[in-house]
Amino acid sequence: MAYLGPPPSQKLATPTSQYFSGNGSTTAFTLNRPVNVAEDLNVFVNNVPQEPGSGKSYTATGTTLTFDAAPAAGTNNVYVVYRGLAEPTTRLEHPSGQPLAATTGAFSGNVTIGGNLSVTGTGAGAAGITSASTSGTAINIDSSNRVTMPARPAFLARRNGTNITIDGAYFPFDSTSTDGGFDIGSNYDTTNYKFTCPVAGVYFFSFYAIFQVSGAAKPKLRKNGSDHSQSYASDGNDTWNTCHLNVHVNAAANDYFQIYVTDDLQTYGNSWAGFSGHLVG
């Protein structure tokens, strides 16, 4: 018949027995099953019942049966009948069909999510996911469900200077603090004008400049020193125009990127030119 209430945490044990052979000197015997107390066993020596308890005939705990005096020698002359089992530590498991909820606290160790992850909250800074290896919030979800990742690699580099003519050289974007420049993660080098990818992924890069050129200039995005993408700037009238280059790149960790310019491109510095990029994912 059906029962009321939650199911029992343990099943009933099946009674069984075990035999030992005394030798007149051994007092401790190893049980096949753990027990809590001596009363969990019925013990017989030469078919005579023994009294449980310290100072009496025997004690028992765990898997050790200990007699006060060694049983006489004989073949299978000692036997025990198990009446119960030691109570194991109950393993608490969350029901697989129910959501896991917590109001405070943190998970420790690695957490593997096999399905969808739902993080909810109310108020400003509603929810955040932090990295165990570093300080700060890795992913933030605000009360309007806007998701931000403050540590995502991104940069904007500019040239801290006036007009410059570049011919067969890397564009000298030498500052990440001029005119709103920044470098999240410190992955841009202002001495060699390289952005180095800290992790593998898809990155978006953008370059722009106000230029003047008598013929044609070809600003290029170079990956690891080799041409990857190219723009084109041409103005035979020597007037000022704009040049742009925008591209997504699938990059490996430690790939690096620079802007290379050919054919006498004259350009302004500061906010008139910029090289930027960020990790898409």
C-alpha positions as CSV (number, residue, x, y, z in Angstrom):
1,M,0.0,0.0,0.0
2,A,1.0,3.6,-0.4
3,Y,2.6,5.5,2.5
4,L,2.2,9.1,3.7
5,G,5.1,11.5,3.9
6,P,8.6,11.5,2.3
7,P,10.2,8.2,1.4
8,P,12.6,6.6,4.0
9,S,16.2,7.7,3.6
10,Q,17.4,4.1,3.9
11,K,16.2,0.6,3.1
12,L,15.9,-2.2,5.7
13,A,18.9,-4.5,5.9
14,T,18.6,-8.2,5.0
15,P,19.6,-10.4,8.1
16,T,22.5,-12.7,7.5
17,S,25.1,-14.6,9.5
18,Q,28.8,-15.2,9.6
19,Y,31.1,-17.9,11.0
20,F,34.6,-17.7,12.6
21,S,37.0,-20.4,13.8
22,G,38.4,-19.9,17.2
23,N,42.0,-20.7,18.0
24,G,42.2,-20.1,21.8
25,S,44.2,-16.9,21.5
26,T,42.4,-14.5,19.1
27,T,39.9,-12.1,20.6
28,A,39.2,-9.8,17.7
29,F,37.4,-10.8,14.5
30,T,36.5,-8.8,11.4
31,L,32.8,-8.6,10.5
32,N,31.5,-8.5,7.0
33,R,29.1,-5.7,7.8
34,P,29.6,-2.6,10.0
35,V,27.5,-2.3,13.2
36,N,26.9,0.5,15.7
37,V,26.8,-1.4,19.0
38,A,27.2,-5.0,20.3
39,E,23.4,-5.3,20.5
40,D,23.3,-5.3,16.7
41,L,24.6,-8.9,16.8
42,N,23.5,-12.2,18.3
43,V,26.8,-14.0,19.0
44,F,27.2,-17.7,19.8
45,V,30.3,-19.7,20.9
46,N,30.0,-23.4,20.7
47,N,26.2,-22.8,20.3
48,V,26.1,-20.9,23.6
49,P,24.6,-17.3,23.5
50,Q,27.0,-14.6,24.6
51,E,26.1,-11.5,26.6
52,P,26.9,-8.2,24.8
53,G,28.6,-5.2,26.5
54,S,31.9,-4.1,27.9
55,G,33.0,-6.3,30.8
56,K,30.7,-9.1,29.7
57,S,31.2,-11.4,26.8
58,Y,31.9,-9.2,23.8
59,T,31.8,-5.7,22.3
60,A,31.3,-4.7,18.6
61,T,31.6,-1.5,16.7
62,G,32.2,-0.8,13.0
63,T,33.5,-4.1,11.5
64,T,35.3,-5.3,14.7
65,L,33.9,-8.0,17.0
66,T,36.0,-8.2,20.3
67,F,35.7,-10.9,22.9
68,D,36.6,-10.4,26.5
69,A,38.2,-13.9,26.4
70,A,39.5,-15.8,23.4
71,P,37.1,-18.4,22.1
72,A,38.3,-22.0,22.3
73,A,39.8,-23.6,19.2
74,G,37.4,-25.1,16.8
75,T,36.1,-25.0,13.2
76,N,33.3,-22.5,12.7
77,N,32.6,-22.7,16.4
78,V,31.8,-19.0,16.6
79,Y,28.9,-17.5,14.6
80,V,27.1,-14.2,14.6
81,V,23.6,-13.2,13.4
82,Y,23.4,-9.6,12.2
83,R,20.4,-7.8,13.6
84,G,21.2,-4.4,12.2
85,L,23.7,-2.2,10.3
86,A,25.6,0.9,11.2
87,E,23.8,4.0,10.3
88,P,25.8,5.6,7.4
89,T,26.0,9.3,6.9
90,T,23.0,10.3,4.9
91,R,23.9,11.7,1.5
92,L,21.8,14.7,0.7
93,E,21.0,15.2,-3.0
94,H,19.0,17.9,-4.6
95,P,16.1,16.4,-6.6
96,S,17.0,16.6,-10.3
97,G,13.6,17.8,-11.3
98,Q,13.5,20.8,-9.0
99,P,15.3,24.2,-9.4
100,L,18.2,25.1,-7.2
101,A,17.7,28.3,-5.3
102,A,19.7,30.2,-2.8
103,T,19.3,33.6,-1.2
104,T,22.9,34.1,-0.1
105,G,26.2,32.3,-0.1
106,A,28.5,31.1,-2.8
107,F,29.3,27.8,-4.6
108,S,32.9,26.6,-4.0
109,G,34.9,24.6,-6.4
110,N,34.0,24.0,-10.1
111,V,30.3,24.2,-11.0
112,T,29.3,22.4,-14.2
113,I,26.0,23.4,-15.8
114,G,24.5,20.9,-18.2
115,G,21.4,22.9,-19.2
116,N,20.3,26.5,-19.2
117,L,21.5,28.9,-16.5
118,S,19.0,31.4,-15.2
119,V,20.3,34.2,-12.9
120,T,17.7,36.5,-11.5
121,G,17.5,39.3,-9.0
122,T,15.9,42.7,-8.2
123,G,17.2,46.2,-7.7
124,A,20.4,47.8,-8.9
125,G,23.2,45.3,-9.5
126,A,20.6,42.5,-9.4
127,A,23.0,39.6,-9.9
128,G,26.6,38.9,-10.5
129,I,28.9,36.0,-11.3
130,T,32.4,36.2,-10.0
131,S,35.6,34.3,-11.0
132,A,37.1,32.1,-8.3
133,S,40.7,32.9,-9.5
134,T,40.5,36.7,-9.5
135,S,38.7,39.5,-7.7
136,G,35.8,41.4,-9.1
137,T,32.6,40.5,-11.0
138,A,33.1,38.6,-14.3
139,I,29.5,38.9,-15.4
140,N,26.9,41.3,-14.1
141,I,23.1,41.3,-14.8
142,D,21.3,44.5,-13.7
143,S,17.6,44.9,-12.8
144,S,16.8,45.6,-16.5
145,N,18.4,42.3,-17.5
146,R,21.4,44.1,-19.1
147,V,24.4,41.8,-19.1
148,T,27.9,43.3,-18.9
149,M,31.3,41.7,-18.7
150,P,33.7,44.3,-17.2
151,A,36.8,42.3,-17.8
152,R,36.3,41.6,-21.5
153,P,39.5,42.6,-23.4
154,A,39.0,45.9,-25.2
155,F,41.2,48.9,-26.2
156,L,41.2,52.2,-28.0
157,A,44.7,53.5,-28.9
158,R,45.5,57.0,-30.4
159,R,48.6,58.8,-31.4
160,N,49.6,61.5,-28.9
161,G,51.0,64.0,-31.4
162,T,50.4,66.3,-34.3
163,N,50.5,65.6,-38.1
164,I,52.7,62.7,-39.2
165,T,53.6,61.2,-42.6
166,I,53.8,57.4,-42.6
167,D,55.4,55.5,-45.4
168,G,56.0,51.7,-45.1
169,A,55.7,51.7,-41.3
170,Y,53.3,50.8,-38.5
171,F,50.9,53.5,-37.5
172,P,52.4,54.8,-34.2
173,F,49.3,54.6,-31.9
174,D,51.4,55.3,-28.8
175,S,48.8,56.2,-26.2
176,T,45.8,54.5,-24.6
177,S,45.1,57.5,-22.3
178,T,44.8,60.3,-24.9
179,D,41.4,61.6,-25.9
180,G,39.4,58.8,-24.2
181,G,41.7,56.0,-25.0
182,F,41.7,52.9,-22.7
183,D,43.1,49.4,-22.4
184,I,41.0,46.8,-20.5
185,G,43.2,44.0,-19.6
186,S,46.5,45.7,-20.5
187,N,46.9,43.9,-23.8
188,Y,47.9,46.8,-26.0
189,D,51.6,47.8,-26.1
190,T,52.2,51.5,-26.8
191,T,55.8,51.0,-27.7
192,N,55.4,48.6,-30.6
193,Y,51.7,49.4,-31.3
194,K,50.6,45.7,-30.9
195,F,47.4,44.4,-29.5
196,T,48.0,40.8,-28.2
197,C,45.0,38.5,-27.8
198,P,44.9,37.1,-24.3
199,V,42.5,34.3,-25.2
200,A,41.3,32.6,-28.4
201,G,38.1,33.9,-29.9
202,V,36.5,36.2,-32.4
203,Y,37.7,39.8,-32.2
204,F,36.5,43.0,-33.9
205,F,39.1,45.6,-35.0
206,S,38.5,49.1,-36.2
207,F,40.9,51.7,-37.7
208,Y,40.2,55.3,-38.9
209,A,42.2,58.3,-39.8
210,I,41.9,61.8,-41.4
211,F,44.4,61.7,-44.2
212,Q,46.0,63.5,-47.0
213,V,47.8,61.7,-49.8
214,S,49.0,62.7,-53.2
215,G,48.6,59.2,-54.6
216,A,47.2,56.1,-52.9
217,A,47.8,54.7,-49.5
218,K,46.8,51.3,-48.3
219,P,46.3,51.0,-44.5
220,K,46.4,47.3,-43.5
221,L,45.5,45.3,-40.5
222,R,48.4,42.9,-39.9
223,K,48.1,39.7,-37.9
224,N,51.4,38.4,-36.5
225,G,53.3,40.6,-39.0
226,S,51.4,39.4,-42.1
227,D,48.7,41.3,-44.0
228,H,45.2,40.3,-43.0
229,S,42.8,43.0,-44.2
230,Q,43.3,46.2,-46.2
231,S,41.7,49.6,-46.8
232,Y,42.4,52.1,-49.6
233,A,43.0,55.8,-49.5
234,S,43.4,57.9,-52.6
235,D,43.2,61.6,-53.2
236,G,45.0,63.2,-56.1
237,N,43.9,66.6,-55.1
238,D,45.8,66.6,-51.8
239,T,42.6,67.4,-49.7
240,W,41.8,65.9,-46.4
241,N,39.5,62.8,-46.3
242,T,38.7,59.9,-44.1
243,C,39.9,56.3,-44.2
244,H,38.2,53.3,-42.4
245,L,38.9,49.6,-41.8
246,N,36.5,47.4,-39.8
247,V,36.8,43.6,-39.6
248,H,36.1,40.6,-37.5
249,V,39.0,38.2,-37.0
250,N,39.1,34.6,-35.6
251,A,42.2,34.7,-33.5
252,A,44.2,32.3,-31.3
253,A,45.7,33.2,-27.9
254,N,48.8,35.3,-28.3
255,D,48.1,36.4,-31.9
256,Y,48.9,40.1,-32.2
257,F,47.6,42.9,-34.5
258,Q,49.0,46.2,-35.8
259,I,48.1,48.8,-38.4
260,Y,50.6,49.1,-41.3
261,V,50.6,52.0,-43.8
262,T,52.2,52.2,-47.2
263,D,52.8,55.0,-49.7
264,D,53.1,58.3,-47.9
265,L,50.0,58.8,-45.9
266,Q,49.9,62.1,-44.1
267,T,47.5,62.1,-41.1
268,Y,46.6,64.0,-38.0
269,G,47.2,62.6,-34.5
270,N,45.2,62.6,-31.3
271,S,41.4,62.2,-31.9
272,W,41.8,62.4,-35.7
273,A,43.0,58.8,-35.8
274,G,42.3,55.7,-33.8
275,F,42.9,51.9,-33.5
276,S,40.4,49.9,-31.4
277,G,39.3,46.4,-30.8
278,H,37.5,44.0,-28.4
279,L,36.8,40.4,-27.8
280,V,33.4,39.5,-29.3
281,G,33.3,36.0,-27.8
